[in-house]
Amino acid sequence: MTMAPAAFIDNGYFALAMLAFANFGTQFASGAMWALPADLAPNEASVGRLAGIQNCALWAGSFISPMFVGFVVDAAGGNFTIPLIVGGLMGIVTIFAITVLVGKVAPIKLNDRFKVSE
């Protein structure tokens, strides 16, 4: 959420500090994110599969995000305001999704058709 205001700060050092704080928050939360596959897996054999799916989505975002930013900055004439605002809004949407949409974190229940052998 500190990304969006960084677009409107005239002081480069303060804007950089805000971006650094945004990066700190992202990295601070990554430990909990990487613990989710172990919390959600229906059994020990499925932890790696869930972590692989999570890692695939992570890298897809890491691939698409720089392209999106590059296209938007190019279209805006070199201005990073729009990508920074979008990044801040994504942070707000993420906070909403985690606090409101995600319920209790519990192992996934599998029916007999999708059982994984131990």
C-alpha positions as CSV (number, residue, x, y, z in Angstrom):
1,M,0.0,0.0,0.0
2,T,3.0,2.3,0.3
3,M,3.6,1.9,-3.4
4,A,0.8,4.1,-4.6
5,P,1.7,7.2,-2.6
6,A,5.3,6.9,-3.8
7,A,4.1,8.0,-7.2
8,F,3.1,11.4,-5.9
9,I,6.2,12.1,-3.7
10,D,8.6,14.7,-5.1
11,N,11.4,13.7,-2.8
12,G,13.3,10.8,-4.4
13,Y,14.7,9.6,-1.1
14,F,11.3,9.4,0.6
15,A,9.8,7.7,-2.5
16,L,12.6,5.2,-2.4
17,A,12.0,4.6,1.3
18,M,8.3,4.0,0.7
19,L,9.1,1.5,-2.1
20,A,11.7,-0.2,0.2
21,F,9.0,-0.5,3.0
22,A,6.6,-2.0,0.4
23,N,9.2,-4.6,-0.5
24,F,9.9,-5.3,3.2
25,G,6.1,-6.0,3.7
26,T,6.0,-8.3,0.7
27,Q,9.1,-10.3,1.9
28,F,7.8,-10.4,5.5
29,A,4.6,-12.0,4.3
30,S,6.3,-14.6,2.1
31,G,7.1,-16.9,5.0
32,A,3.4,-17.3,5.7
33,M,2.7,-17.8,2.0
34,W,5.2,-20.6,1.7
35,A,3.7,-22.3,4.8
36,L,0.3,-22.6,3.2
37,P,0.9,-25.7,1.1
38,A,1.8,-27.6,4.3
39,D,-1.3,-26.3,6.0
40,L,-3.7,-27.0,3.1
41,A,-2.3,-30.4,1.9
42,P,-4.7,-33.3,2.7
43,N,-1.7,-35.5,3.3
44,E,2.1,-35.3,3.4
45,A,2.4,-36.7,-0.2
46,S,0.4,-33.6,-1.5
47,V,2.5,-30.8,0.0
48,G,5.0,-30.8,-3.0
49,R,2.1,-30.7,-5.5
50,L,0.5,-27.7,-3.8
51,A,3.8,-25.9,-3.5
52,G,4.4,-26.6,-7.2
53,I,1.0,-25.1,-8.2
54,Q,1.7,-22.1,-5.9
55,N,5.2,-21.6,-7.4
56,C,3.8,-21.8,-11.0
57,A,1.3,-19.0,-10.2
58,L,4.1,-17.0,-8.5
59,W,6.3,-17.2,-11.5
60,A,3.5,-16.5,-14.0
61,G,3.0,-13.2,-12.1
62,S,6.7,-12.5,-12.0
63,F,6.8,-13.0,-15.8
64,I,3.6,-10.9,-16.6
65,S,4.2,-8.0,-14.2
66,P,7.3,-6.5,-15.7
67,M,5.8,-6.8,-19.2
68,F,2.6,-5.0,-18.0
69,V,4.6,-2.3,-16.3
70,G,6.8,-1.8,-19.4
71,F,3.8,-1.5,-21.7
72,V,2.0,0.9,-19.4
73,V,5.1,3.1,-18.8
74,D,5.8,3.2,-22.5
75,A,2.2,4.2,-23.3
76,A,2.3,6.8,-20.5
77,G,5.4,8.4,-21.9
78,G,7.8,7.2,-19.3
79,N,5.6,7.9,-16.3
80,F,5.5,5.2,-13.5
81,T,2.4,6.7,-11.8
82,I,-0.1,4.2,-13.2
83,P,1.9,1.1,-12.4
84,L,2.6,2.3,-8.9
85,I,-1.1,3.0,-8.3
86,V,-2.1,-0.4,-9.7
87,G,0.5,-2.0,-7.4
88,G,-1.0,-0.2,-4.4
89,L,-4.5,-1.2,-5.4
90,M,-3.4,-4.8,-5.7
91,G,-2.1,-4.6,-2.2
92,I,-5.5,-3.4,-0.9
93,V,-7.3,-6.1,-2.9
94,T,-5.0,-8.7,-1.4
95,I,-5.6,-7.6,2.1
96,F,-9.4,-7.7,1.5
97,A,-9.1,-11.2,-0.1
98,I,-7.1,-12.6,2.8
99,T,-9.1,-11.1,5.6
100,V,-12.6,-11.4,4.1
101,L,-12.7,-14.1,1.4
102,V,-10.2,-16.7,2.8
103,G,-11.9,-18.6,5.6
104,K,-10.3,-20.9,8.0
105,V,-7.1,-22.5,6.7
106,A,-7.6,-26.2,7.0
107,P,-6.5,-29.3,5.0
108,I,-8.3,-29.9,1.7
109,K,-10.8,-32.7,1.9
110,L,-10.5,-35.2,-0.9
111,N,-13.1,-37.7,-2.0
112,D,-12.2,-41.3,-2.8
113,R,-11.7,-40.5,-6.5
114,F,-8.8,-38.1,-5.8
115,K,-7.1,-39.9,-3.0
116,V,-3.3,-39.8,-3.2
117,S,-1.4,-42.8,-2.0
118,E,0.7,-42.2,1.1
